Amino acid sequence: MILKSTAAQGHSIILLMGGSPSLGSGRFVVPDAESALAREEGNGTFGIISIKSRTIWFLCPSILWRFSRLVRDADFVTLHSLYSFPVLAGYLLARFHRKPYGISPHGVLAPFQRVVSARKKWIYNKVFANRILQDASVIFYSAEGERKETAVLKLRPPSVLVPDGFDPSGFAILPTRGRFREQFFGGHKGPLVLFLARLNAKKGLELLIEAMRSVIAERPAVRLAIVGPPDPVSFNKDVLRWVKDNNIEAQTVLTGMADKEMRLQAFADSDVYVLPSHAENFGFTVFEAMACGIPVVVSDTLNFAPDFARSGAGFVVPRTPEAFSDSIQKLIDQPDLRAEMGARGRNLVRQYSPKETGRKVAKTVESILHRRPFPEDLVPKNGY
């Protein structure tokens, strides 16, 4: 989304990635650089070259020799995330060819993420990651909260704030209500609470399931849909155990991976969307839910939580089972409040247009290449 939107501003961009692109991005895949430069995107060109890689660390060493000339001829390099081989390869090639580069951490520097696999990261940080961060020409943060979380790291490069961007057009028309309920809940007519995201320790599922025990005890007609792939696969066993331990097996369904059609059906049939995550850099599924007119209940640890709270698109609460249980029950009990918050959510997502994201990235890169100050609307309030 970020690179596609930037290309539309009149730039030629090629995305090199290890493995297959995310769901819905297949139409951008091209076989080589020439095809990428010929594929029109707005006023520019954009294409994805997918490189065969190993599952672990997206290892694809061929990127170093196959695309060295491409980096040599480029004006600027962007790196996305941090802990993967393509990012390391991009850094090494950018330094070898003396090209300026920027990095988008995409939330991997959040406190919760820093303690995941901490020992492995400590070694990698010492050898590579710290250099990748400190040598960058700019760090792209998606929100002020993400930037503040990295203050303890004392990073030298200047930073800009550029939200990832969200296109709500794909959620303007939803499927007929009832298909998801028919498939997974036997056509149940009562309230449906939806969790739609990766099943991962960061997402707070244990807290949500505990909260839903209280909700269902008070309102037995409520059902919970947990939609998304387990990450890692073994995490599915943990979720099933939590569901069983909280005695809500009869009211809960785990659907596994969902394609775009199934996601839309889940949104169409849901009354409340919940995400008690420890941290979210942008939180695309929250934006998707709001684009569908669904009120949200999210944790106050999300980077965009202040925006959600100010807009009135839902409840932003502390990460406790009691806080989530209370907010979910309020929305279940008040259809008018759900409708009001859903409408406010639809209005909020329109403010994060991909076009604006592309403009900000393009202006940042142009400022670096021409050695000009960053535009005022991109610089954090403290000027760094």
C-alpha positions as semicolon CSV with decimal commas, in nm:
position;residue;x (nm);y (nm);z (nm)
1;M;0,000;0,000;0,000
2;I;0,275;0,248;0,094
3;L;0,489;0,187;-0,214
4;K;0,196;0,160;-0,454
5;S;0,064;0,494;-0,328
6;T;0,406;0,656;-0,362
7;A;0,444;0,529;-0,717
8;A;0,110;0,687;-0,805
9;Q;0,268;1,025;-0,725
10;G;0,483;0,990;-1,038
11;H;0,771;0,770;-0,924
12;S;0,907;0,436;-1,048
13;I;0,918;0,184;-0,765
14;I;1,013;-0,184;-0,755
15;L;0,940;-0,393;-0,447
16;L;1,173;-0,687;-0,391
17;M;1,043;-0,939;-0,140
18;G;1,120;-1,287;-0,018
19;G;0,827;-1,527;-0,054
20;S;0,476;-1,459;-0,177
21;P;0,298;-1,124;-0,142
22;S;0,008;-1,076;0,096
23;L;-0,350;-1,158;0,006
24;G;-0,481;-0,923;-0,264
25;S;-0,138;-0,810;-0,386
26;G;-0,094;-1,078;-0,652
27;R;-0,194;-0,844;-0,934
28;F;0,122;-0,640;-0,877
29;V;0,362;-0,934;-0,920
30;V;0,585;-0,918;-1,228
31;P;0,866;-1,146;-1,347
32;D;1,149;-0,891;-1,367
33;A;1,257;-0,530;-1,322
34;E;1,178;-0,435;-1,680
35;S;0,818;-0,549;-1,634
36;A;0,793;-0,360;-1,305
37;L;0,911;-0,039;-1,470
38;A;0,659;-0,088;-1,749
39;R;0,361;-0,149;-1,520
40;E;0,173;0,179;-1,480
41;E;0,042;0,285;-1,140
42;G;-0,116;0,630;-1,136
43;N;0,140;0,872;-1,276
44;G;0,427;0,633;-1,206
45;T;0,516;0,264;-1,225
46;F;0,508;-0,013;-0,965
47;G;0,567;-0,387;-0,958
48;I;0,651;-0,662;-0,709
49;I;0,926;-0,914;-0,777
50;S;0,870;-1,218;-0,556
51;I;1,191;-1,408;-0,483
52;K;1,184;-1,770;-0,374
53;S;1,292;-1,788;-0,012
54;R;1,301;-2,013;0,290
55;T;1,024;-1,982;0,546
56;I;1,268;-1,899;0,827
57;W;1,396;-1,540;0,804
58;F;1,278;-1,526;0,439
59;L;1,630;-1,628;0,340
60;C;1,695;-1,555;-0,028
61;P;2,069;-1,487;-0,078
62;S;2,026;-1,457;-0,455
63;I;1,886;-1,108;-0,403
64;L;2,240;-0,986;-0,338
65;W;2,373;-1,065;-0,685
66;R;2,055;-1,067;-0,892
67;F;1,954;-0,713;-0,799
68;S;2,278;-0,535;-0,716
69;R;2,268;-0,342;-1,044
70;L;1,908;-0,239;-0,974
71;V;2,010;-0,080;-0,643
72;R;2,309;0,080;-0,813
73;D;2,077;0,257;-1,058
74;A;1,820;0,357;-0,794
75;D;1,795;0,698;-0,629
76;F;1,664;0,577;-0,293
77;V;1,606;0,250;-0,107
78;T;1,330;0,181;0,145
79;L;1,347;-0,105;0,395
80;H;1,036;-0,243;0,562
81;S;1,040;-0,407;0,906
82;L;1,381;-0,515;1,037
83;Y;1,426;-0,882;1,117
84;S;1,433;-1,048;0,775
85;F;1,700;-1,127;0,519
86;P;1,560;-0,900;0,243
87;V;1,598;-0,603;0,481
88;L;1,959;-0,699;0,554
89;A;2,027;-0,746;0,182
90;G;1,873;-0,407;0,102
91;Y;2,090;-0,243;0,367
92;L;2,410;-0,410;0,242
93;L;2,340;-0,317;-0,120
94;A;2,246;0,040;-0,030
95;R;2,570;0,085;0,165
96;F;2,780;-0,083;-0,106
97;H;2,641;0,148;-0,375
98;R;2,633;0,450;-0,139
99;K;2,260;0,503;-0,175
100;P;2,049;0,683;0,085
101;Y;1,784;0,465;0,245
102;G;1,492;0,493;0,482
103;I;1,343;0,230;0,709
104;S;0,986;0,168;0,822
105;P;0,998;-0,045;1,140
106;H;0,626;-0,136;1,117
107;G;0,599;-0,182;1,491
108;V;0,887;-0,427;1,546
109;L;1,055;-0,182;1,786
110;A;0,758;-0,170;2,024
111;P;0,844;-0,275;2,383
112;F;0,638;-0,594;2,359
113;Q;0,806;-0,694;2,033
114;R;1,154;-0,625;2,168
115;V;1,116;-0,899;2,430
116;V;0,999;-1,161;2,178
117;S;1,298;-1,387;2,098
118;A;1,506;-1,138;2,294
119;R;1,823;-1,348;2,298
120;K;1,829;-1,399;1,923
121;K;1,751;-1,034;1,864
122;W;2,027;-0,922;2,102
123;I;2,286;-1,099;1,888
124;Y;2,138;-0,979;1,559
125;N;2,105;-0,624;1,693
126;K;2,472;-0,616;1,786
127;V;2,584;-0,745;1,447
128;F;2,338;-0,584;1,203
129;A;2,012;-0,429;1,325
130;N;2,161;-0,138;1,519
131;R;2,368;-0,040;1,215
132;I;2,066;-0,067;0,985
133;L;1,874;0,172;1,210
134;Q;2,154;0,417;1,289
135;D;2,282;0,450;0,930
136;A;1,939;0,532;0,782
137;S;1,870;0,870;0,624
138;V;1,523;0,870;0,778
139;I;1,296;0,650;0,988
140;F;0,931;0,638;0,882
141;Y;0,696;0,601;1,178
142;S;0,326;0,546;1,125
143;A;0,221;0,729;1,440
144;E;0,355;0,946;1,721
145;G;0,306;0,655;1,961
146;E;0,538;0,432;1,759
147;R;0,807;0,702;1,758
148;K;0,780;0,757;2,136
149;E;0,821;0,383;2,198
150;T;1,168;0,397;2,043
151;A;1,299;0,691;2,250
152;V;1,488;0,456;2,480
153;L;1,687;0,326;2,180
154;K;1,839;0,672;2,118
155;L;1,828;0,645;1,740
156;R;2,023;0,913;1,553
157;P;1,837;0,945;1,220
158;P;1,563;1,206;1,177
159;S;1,211;1,072;1,164
160;V;0,884;1,156;0,991
161;L;0,525;1,051;1,063
162;V;0,354;0,878;0,772
163;P;0,044;0,663;0,843
164;D;0,037;0,343;0,640
165;G;-0,279;0,449;0,458
166;F;-0,609;0,269;0,421
167;D;-0,845;0,237;0,124
168;P;-1,202;0,180;0,248
169;S;-1,350;0,127;-0,100
170;G;-1,325;-0,253;-0,074
171;F;-1,554;-0,248;0,229
172;A;-1,823;-0,013;0,098
173;I;-2,054;-0,298;-0,006
174;L;-2,090;-0,595;0,228
175;P;-2,240;-0,939;0,153
176;T;-2,594;-1,021;0,259
177;R;-2,606;-1,065;0,636
178;G;-2,635;-1,422;0,760
179;R;-2,397;-1,630;0,548
180;F;-2,113;-1,635;0,802
181;R;-2,355;-1,714;1,085
182;E;-2,513;-1,994;0,883
183;Q;-2,175;-2,152;0,808
184;F;-2,026;-2,137;1,157
185;F;-2,312;-2,084;1,404
186;G;-2,604;-2,270;1,247
187;G;-2,781;-1,945;1,162
188;H;-2,765;-1,806;1,519
189;K;-2,954;-1,473;1,543
190;G;-2,807;-1,336;1,866
191;P;-2,518;-1,088;1,914
192;L;-2,186;-1,180;1,752
193;V;-1,847;-1,054;1,875
194;L;-1,564;-1,074;1,621
195;F;-1,189;-1,105;1,661
196;L;-1,023;-1,096;1,317
197;A;-0,642;-1,095;1,307
198;R;-0,347;-1,330;1,330
199;L;-0,368;-1,561;1,630
200;N;-0,049;-1,449;1,799
201;A;0,067;-1,384;2,156
202;K;0,076;-1,010;2,082
203;K;-0,295;-0,994;2,005
204;G;-0,423;-1,053;2,358
205;L;-0,652;-1,348;2,290
206;E;-0,616;-1,491;2,640
207;L;-0,749;-1,164;2,781
208;L;-1,035;-1,152;2,531
209;I;-1,144;-1,508;2,603
210;E;-1,147;-1,436;2,976
211;A;-1,354;-1,124;2,913
212;M;-1,597;-1,321;2,696
213;R;-1,652;-1,568;2,980
214;S;-1,807;-1,283;3,179
215;V;-2,001;-1,151;2,880
216;I;-2,153;-1,490;2,801
217;A;-2,230;-1,559;3,167
218;E;-2,441;-1,240;3,172
219;R;-2,577;-1,271;2,817
220;P;-2,587;-1,636;2,705
221;A;-2,705;-1,547;2,355
222;V;-2,369;-1,387;2,267
223;R;-2,129;-1,575;2,037
224;L;-1,757;-1,523;1,970
225;A;-1,590;-1,571;1,629
226;I;-1,210;-1,593;1,625
227;V;-1,103;-1,551;1,263
228;G;-0,747;-1,574;1,138
229;P;-0,448;-1,805;1,100
230;P;-0,246;-1,914;1,404
231;D;0,105;-1,766;1,412
232;P;0,287;-1,989;1,486
233;V;0,068;-2,290;1,404
234;S;0,118;-2,431;1,754
235;F;-0,050;-2,123;1,902
236;N;-0,387;-2,264;1,797
237;K;-0,360;-2,520;2,079
238;D;-0,318;-2,242;2,334
239;V;-0,628;-2,062;2,210
240;L;-0,836;-2,380;2,219
241;R;-0,716;-2,449;2,573
242;W;-0,815;-2,099;2,689
243;V;-1,158;-2,140;2,534
244;K;-1,205;-2,472;2,710
245;D;-1,070;-2,348;3,045
246;N;-1,316;-2,056;3,038
247;N;-1,606;-2,287;2,952
248;I;-1,717;-2,104;2,635
249;E;-1,654;-2,382;2,383
250;A;-2,022;-2,404;2,285
251;Q;-2,033;-2,030;2,209
252;T;-1,698;-1,993;2,029
253;V;-1,575;-2,080;1,680
254;L;-1,219;-2,071;1,545
255;T;-1,243;-2,047;1,166
256;G;-0,874;-2,044;1,071
257;M;-0,749;-1,849;0,771
258;A;-1,012;-1,639;0,591
259;D;-0,997;-1,515;0,233
260;K;-1,130;-1,172;0,139
261;E;-1,487;-1,296;0,077
262;M;-1,504;-1,472;0,412
263;R;-1,362;-1,167;0,589
264;L;-1,637;-0,952;0,441
265;Q;-1,899;-1,207;0,543
266;A;-1,761;-1,206;0,899
267;F;-1,779;-0,826;0,913
268;A;-2,130;-0,825;0,768
269;D;-2,257;-1,061;1,038
270;S;-2,078;-0,909;1,339
271;D;-2,208;-0,660;1,593
272;V;-1,884;-0,573;1,775
273;Y;-1,517;-0,598;1,675
274;V;-1,254;-0,649;1,946
275;L;-0,874;-0,630;1,954
276;P;-0,704;-0,637;2,298
277;S;-0,356;-0,630;2,143
278;H;-0,042;-0,543;2,338
279;A;0,068;-0,320;2,049
280;E;-0,034;-0,237;1,693
281;N;0,166;-0,021;1,457
282;F;-0,135;0,063;1,239
283;G;-0,399;-0,203;1,300
284;F;-0,544;-0,267;0,955
285;T;-0,817;-0,501;1,079
286;V;-0,946;-0,229;1,313
287;F;-0,969;0,008;1,016
288;E;-1,144;-0,264;0,813
289;A;-1,403;-0,312;1,087
290;M;-1,466;0,063;1,108
291;A;-1,494;0,085;0,729
292;C;-1,772;-0,176;0,758
293;G;-1,955;0,036;1,016
294;I;-1,879;-0,193;1,310
295;P;-1,808;-0,034;1,651
296;V;-1,474;-0,141;1,797
297;V;-1,341;-0,221;2,142
298;V;-0,961;-0,193;2,144
299;S;-0,683;-0,164;2,397
300;D;-0,531;0,172;2,481
301;T;-0,187;0,036;2,386
302;L;-0,254;0,069;2,011
303;N;-0,065;0,349;1,837
304;F;-0,384;0,495;1,692
305;A;-0,591;0,446;2,009
306;P;-0,611;0,823;2,074
307;D;-0,753;0,877;1,725
308;F;-1,013;0,605;1,779
309;A;-1,112;0,753;2,115
310;R;-1,141;1,110;1,983
311;S;-1,352;0,999;1,687
312;G;-1,600;0,807;1,903
313;A;-1,576;0,504;1,675
314;G;-1,575;0,269;1,972
315;F;-1,431;0,212;2,318
316;V;-1,059;0,243;2,394
317;V;-0,993;0,067;2,723
318;P;-0,713;-0,066;2,947
319;R;-0,597;-0,420;2,885
320;T;-0,807;-0,590;3,153
321;P;-1,080;-0,852;3,113
322;E;-1,318;-0,633;3,314
323;A;-1,273;-0,330;3,089
324;F;-1,329;-0,532;2,773
325;S;-1,625;-0,720;2,920
326;D;-1,799;-0,399;3,030
327;S;-1,751;-0,226;2,693
328;I;-1,865;-0,526;2,491
329;Q;-2,180;-0,557;2,702
330;K;-2,258;-0,185;2,662
331;L;-2,247;-0,217;2,285
332;I;-2,450;-0,538;2,284
333;D;-2,719;-0,375;2,497
334;Q;-2,741;-0,051;2,296
335;P;-2,812;-0,092;1,921
336;D;-2,839;0,286;1,876
337;L;-2,492;0,334;2,024
338;R;-2,353;0,066;1,792
339;A;-2,501;0,243;1,491
340;E;-2,369;0,581;1,603
341;M;-2,017;0,454;1,668
342;G;-2,020;0,256;1,344
343;A;-2,102;0,572;1,146
344;R;-1,824;0,763;1,320
345;G;-1,579;0,485;1,234
346;R;-1,670;0,509;0,866
347;N;-1,598;0,881;0,878
348;L;-1,262;0,830;1,053
349;V;-1,114;0,584;0,804
350;R;-1,165;0,829;0,518
351;Q;-0,900;1,052;0,675
352;Y;-0,624;0,796;0,613
353;S;-0,622;0,795;0,234
354;P;-0,342;0,609;0,049
355;K;-0,298;0,917;-0,169
356;E;-0,191;1,119;0,135
357;T;0,049;0,842;0,240
358;G;0,213;0,841;-0,104
359;R;0,246;1,219;-0,102
360;K;0,421;1,220;0,235
361;V;0,668;0,944;0,143
362;A;0,747;1,114;-0,188
363;K;0,804;1,452;-0,020
364;T;1,034;1,290;0,238
365;V;1,247;1,118;-0,027
366;E;1,262;1,433;-0,240
367;S;1,376;1,634;0,064
368;I;1,659;1,389;0,131
369;L;1,775;1,375;-0,231
370;H;1,771;1,754;-0,265
371;R;1,904;1,812;0,090
372;R;1,606;2,020;0,195
373;P;1,428;2,026;0,533
374;F;1,131;1,795;0,568
375;P;0,788;1,957;0,519
376;E;0,641;2,079;0,849
377;D;0,343;1,842;0,837
378;L;0,578;1,541;0,846
379;V;0,802;1,641;1,135
380;P;0,708;1,529;1,489
381;K;0,610;1,806;1,727
382;N;0,949;1,813;1,899
383;G;1,118;1,858;1,559
384;Y;1,301;1,525;1,554
